[in-house]
């Protein structure tokens, strides 16, 4: 599914030098390299503030805390995604309200957002799933009409460009406060955990920075309740190097996605991922839908051919034991339930070559003959 070893080897001298410099500096927590990476990422995204933190889930929790969300408030989250947005809300005793997604593009259904809003609703979490942006134009309009906050979860779509306000904008810069993850499998991934909060709002940035650092601006003076969530300097050193290669990585992923499209589009047993007109696709995953309840047999067949494949996500969040008594479903989550039974992600990374993709496509074709 992922070849981080070969990717590392391609940039080994750069990475090794960066790590050695960090070790020699002995600045392992909040060192200059962390500030440098934050500034470089802000410049790349064209966003005013980047606040590094320990991981993407912390970033979501910090964002909700910075917005002042509290027990009893409701936050709208897509039902088809990783658990992190709902988990962050639940930890703060905020009620996650699950909304169905579009079955062809996997992202949150805008009209379902409208029907889920009530007097308790305070925020919308827009997850850019698998590398393609949500309809941010519509989501921000709904938020403005209803006096709601928007949190972008950009963990799977960093580097994605979307049409917004008659121009191209980077995902992770449009919402009031936004989050990303640098988990190793991400398009911009470290050699361990890491995350960041992004925003153009000075007040939210200051508050998020304090929350991530025990609620303090000045050491030992704790103004608000915070947490301990910092990006290690060693991870920042790796990420700062990989950020220079991010556009190259995205271009490679898009080439892989295009070749998959060409080779798989006429196989009747599957549906390839749909593209929207308003967004790029940076292909954190290449996720197909398998028809006729053949997803699991196909996955087993591919494994026998030594082709890894993953199911993101096999069980809807609202059916998970931990969330059955605390979350609310705004309506029938038909598409989510269907997708959990039919999606299958194929290998997608920067080191795939055409011969490997041809082999994967050939195996899929043979299965459906």
C-alpha positions in Angstrom: 0.0 0.0 0.0 2.9 2.4 0.8 6.6 2.4 0.1 8.1 4.9 2.5 11.5 3.1 2.4 12.1 3.8 -1.3 10.8 7.3 -0.9 13.3 7.9 1.9 16.2 6.5 -0.1 15.5 9.1 -2.9 16.0 12.0 -0.5 18.3 10.2 2.0 21.1 12.8 1.9 18.7 15.7 2.6 16.9 13.9 5.3 20.1 12.6 7.0 21.7 16.0 7.0 18.5 17.6 8.5 18.4 15.0 11.2 22.1 15.3 12.1 21.7 19.1 12.2 18.8 18.7 14.6 20.7 16.3 16.8 23.7 18.6 16.9 21.5 21.5 17.9 20.0 19.5 20.8 16.8 21.5 20.4 14.4 18.6 20.5 11.2 20.4 21.6 10.0 23.6 20.0 13.4 24.2 18.4 14.2 26.6 15.6 13.4 23.9 13.0 9.8 23.7 14.3 9.4 27.4 13.7 11.1 27.2 10.3 8.8 24.3 9.2 5.7 26.2 10.4 6.8 29.3 8.5 7.5 27.3 5.3 4.2 25.4 5.5 2.4 28.7 6.0 4.0 30.1 2.9 3.2 26.9 0.9 -0.4 27.0 1.9 -0.7 30.8 1.8 -2.2 30.8 5.2 -1.4 33.3 8.0 -0.8 30.9 10.9 0.5 27.3 11.3 0.5 25.9 14.8 2.4 22.6 14.9 1.1 19.9 17.4 1.6 16.3 18.2 -0.8 14.7 15.8 -3.9 15.3 13.7 -6.4 14.2 16.4 -4.9 16.7 18.9 -5.2 19.3 16.1 -9.0 18.7 15.9 -9.4 18.8 19.7 -7.3 22.0 20.0 -9.4 23.6 17.2 -12.7 22.8 19.0 -11.3 24.1 22.2 -10.1 27.3 20.5 -13.5 27.9 19.1 -15.0 27.7 22.7 -17.2 24.7 22.0 -18.5 23.1 25.1 -20.5 20.3 26.6 -24.0 20.1 25.0 -23.0 21.8 21.7 -23.3 19.8 18.5 -20.8 19.5 15.7 -21.7 18.1 12.3 -19.3 15.5 11.0 -19.4 13.2 8.0 -20.4 9.6 8.9 -18.0 8.2 6.3 -14.5 9.0 7.5 -12.0 8.1 10.1 -13.1 8.3 13.7 -10.9 11.3 14.7 -13.4 14.2 14.3 -16.1 12.4 16.3 -13.5 11.3 18.8 -12.2 14.8 19.4 -15.8 16.1 19.9 -16.7 13.2 22.3 -13.6 13.8 24.4 -14.8 17.4 25.0 -18.4 16.1 25.6 -19.6 17.8 22.4 -22.1 15.8 20.5 -21.0 14.6 17.1 -24.0 14.7 14.6 -23.4 12.3 11.7 -24.3 13.4 8.3 -24.4 11.2 5.2 -21.9 11.6 2.3 -22.2 11.7 -1.5 -21.8 8.1 -2.6 -19.8 8.9 -5.7 -17.3 11.4 -4.3 -17.2 10.2 -0.6 -17.4 13.7 0.9 -20.1 15.2 3.1 -23.5 15.9 1.5 -24.1 19.6 1.6 -27.9 19.3 1.6 -27.7 16.9 4.5 -25.8 19.5 6.4 -28.6 21.9 6.1 -31.2 19.5 7.5 -28.9 18.6 10.5 -28.7 22.2 11.8 -30.5 23.2 14.9 -30.1 25.6 17.8 -27.4 23.4 19.4 -25.3 23.2 16.2 -22.1 25.2 16.6 -19.7 23.9 13.9 -19.2 21.8 10.8 -16.2 19.6 10.2 -15.4 19.4 6.5 -13.3 16.3 5.9 -11.5 16.3 2.5 -11.6 12.5 2.1 -9.0 10.6 0.1 -7.5 13.7 -1.3 -10.4 15.6 -2.9 -12.0 18.8 -1.5 -15.5 19.1 -0.1 -17.7 21.7 -1.7 -16.2 24.5 0.4 -18.1 27.3 -1.4 -21.4 25.8 -0.3 -20.3 24.8 3.2 -18.9 28.3 4.0 -22.2 29.8 2.7 -24.3 27.5 5.0 -22.0 28.4 7.9 -22.4 32.1 7.3 -26.2 31.9 7.0 -26.4 30.0 10.3 -23.6 31.6 12.3 -21.5 28.4 12.5 -17.8 27.7 12.5 -16.1 25.5 9.9 -13.2 23.2 10.7 -11.5 21.7 7.8 -9.9 18.3 8.3 -7.2 18.4 5.7 -5.2 15.4 6.9 -5.8 13.5 3.5 -5.7 16.5 1.1 -2.7 18.7 1.9 -1.7 20.4 -1.3 -5.2 20.1 -2.9 -6.4 23.2 -4.6 -10.2 24.1 -4.7 -12.2 26.8 -6.4 -13.3 29.3 -3.7 -14.4 33.0 -4.0 -13.6 33.0 -7.8 -10.0 31.8 -7.4 -8.0 28.8 -6.5 -7.4 28.3 -2.7 -5.6 25.6 -0.8 -7.6 23.2 1.3 -6.9 23.8 5.0 -7.0 27.6 4.6 -10.7 28.3 4.0 -12.4 27.3 7.2 -12.3 29.4 10.4 -9.7 26.9 11.9 -8.3 23.8 10.2 -6.3 20.7 11.0 -3.9 18.3 9.3 -1.9 15.2 10.2 1.6 14.3 9.4 1.2 10.6 10.1 3.7 8.7 8.0 1.2 7.5 5.4 -0.1 11.0 4.6 1.0 12.8 1.4 3.2 15.0 3.7 4.2 12.4 6.3 6.8 12.4 9.0 8.8 9.5 10.5 6.3 9.4 13.4 3.3 11.3 14.6 2.7 15.0 14.0 0.0 17.5 13.2 -0.8 21.1 12.8 -3.6 23.7 13.1 -4.0 26.4 10.4 -6.0 29.6 10.4 -6.1 33.2 9.1 -7.6 34.4 12.4 -5.2 36.0 14.8 -7.3 35.4 17.9 -7.9 31.8 17.1 -4.2 31.2 16.3 -3.1 32.7 19.6 -5.6 30.6 21.5 -4.7 27.4 19.7 -1.0 28.1 20.3 -1.7 28.5 24.0 -3.9 25.4 24.3 -1.2 23.3 22.6 1.3 24.5 25.2 -0.5 23.9 28.5 -2.6 27.1 28.2 0.3 29.4 28.5 1.9 32.2 26.5 4.6 32.8 29.1 6.2 29.8 30.8 4.5 28.9 34.1 1.7 31.5 33.6 -1.3 29.4 32.6 -4.2 31.6 31.4 -6.5 28.9 30.1 -6.9 25.1 30.3 -4.6 23.5 27.7 -3.0 20.3 26.8 0.5 19.2 26.0 0.7 18.7 22.2 4.0 19.6 20.5 5.7 18.6 17.2 9.1 17.1 17.9 12.0 18.9 16.3 13.1 15.7 14.6 9.8 15.3 12.9 9.8 19.0 11.9 13.2 18.5 10.3 11.9 15.6 8.2 8.8 17.4 7.3 10.6 20.5 6.3 12.6 18.5 3.7 9.6 16.6 2.5 7.6 19.8 2.1 10.1 20.8 -0.6 9.1 17.7 -2.5 5.3 17.8 -1.9 4.3 19.1 -5.3 6.5 16.4 -6.9 4.8 13.8 -4.7 1.4 15.1 -5.6 2.2 15.1 -9.3 3.3 11.5 -9.1 0.2 10.4 -7.3 -1.9 12.1 -9.9 0.0 10.2 -12.6 -0.8 7.0 -10.8 -4.4 8.0 -10.5 -4.7 8.8 -14.2 -3.2 5.5 -15.2 -5.5 3.6 -12.8 -8.4 5.4 -14.4 -7.4 4.4 -17.9 -6.8 0.8 -17.0 -9.9 0.3 -14.8 -12.6 2.4 -16.3 -14.2 -0.3 -18.4 -14.2 -3.1 -15.8 -18.0 -3.6 -15.1 -17.6 -4.9 -11.6 -16.1 -1.7 -10.2 -16.6 2.0 -10.2 -13.5 4.2 -10.2 -13.4 7.4 -8.0 -15.3 10.3 -9.4 -13.7 13.7 -9.9 -15.5 17.0 -9.1 -15.0 20.1 -11.3 -14.2 22.5 -8.4 -11.3 20.6 -6.9 -8.0 18.9 -7.7 -7.4 15.4 -6.4 -4.1 14.7 -4.7 -4.9 11.0 -4.2 -4.1 10.2 -0.6 -6.0 7.0 -1.6 -7.3 5.6 -4.9 -10.6 4.1 -3.7 -12.9 2.1 -5.9 -16.4 0.8 -5.3 -16.9 -3.0 -5.9 -20.3 -4.1 -7.0 -22.5 -7.1 -6.2 -21.1 -7.7 -2.7 -17.7 -8.9 -4.2 -15.5 -6.5 -2.3 -14.3 -9.0 0.3 -13.7 -11.8 -2.2 -11.8 -9.4 -4.4 -9.6 -8.3 -1.5 -8.8 -11.9 -0.7 -8.0 -12.6 -4.4 -5.7 -9.6 -4.6 -3.9 -10.7 -1.4 -3.2 -14.1 -3.1 -1.6 -12.1 -6.0 0.5 -10.3 -3.4 -1.4 -7.0 -4.1 -2.2 -5.2 -0.8 -5.6 -3.5 -0.6 -7.3 -1.7 2.3 -10.8 -1.0 3.4 -11.4 2.5 4.6 -13.7 2.2 6.5 -15.3 -1.1 7.3 -17.8 -0.1 10.0 -19.7 3.2 10.1 -18.8 5.3 13.1 -22.4 5.4 14.3 -22.3 1.6 14.6 -19.1 1.6 16.6 -19.7 0.5 20.2 -18.1 3.6 21.6 -20.4 5.9 19.8 -23.8 4.2 19.9 -25.0 6.1 23.0 -23.4 9.5 22.5 -23.7 10.4 18.8 -26.7 11.5 16.8 -27.5 10.6 13.2 -29.3 13.5 11.5 -31.0 11.2 8.9 -30.6 7.8 7.3 -27.0 7.2 6.5 -27.7 5.1 3.5 -24.6 6.0 1.4 -22.3 5.6 4.3 -23.6 2.1 5.1 -23.3 1.2 1.4 -19.8 2.5 1.0 -18.5 0.7 4.1 -19.6 -2.5 2.4 -18.2 -1.7 -1.1 -15.1 0.5 -1.0 -11.6 -0.8 -1.6 -8.4 1.2 -1.7 -5.6 0.1 -4.1 -1.9 0.7 -3.6 -1.3 4.5 -4.0 2.1 6.1 -3.4 4.9 8.0 -5.0 7.0 4.9 -5.9 4.5 2.9 -8.0 5.7 2.3 -11.5 3.6 1.6 -14.6 4.5 -2.1 -14.6 3.2 -2.5 -11.1 0.0 -0.6 -11.9 -0.5 -2.8 -15.0 -0.1 -5.9 -12.8 -2.8 -4.6 -10.4 -5.2 -3.7 -13.2 -4.6 -7.1 -14.9 -5.5 -8.9 -11.6 -8.7 -6.9 -11.2 -9.7 -7.6 -14.8 -9.0 -11.3 -14.4 -11.1 -11.5 -11.2 -14.2 -10.1 -13.0 -13.9 -12.3 -16.2 
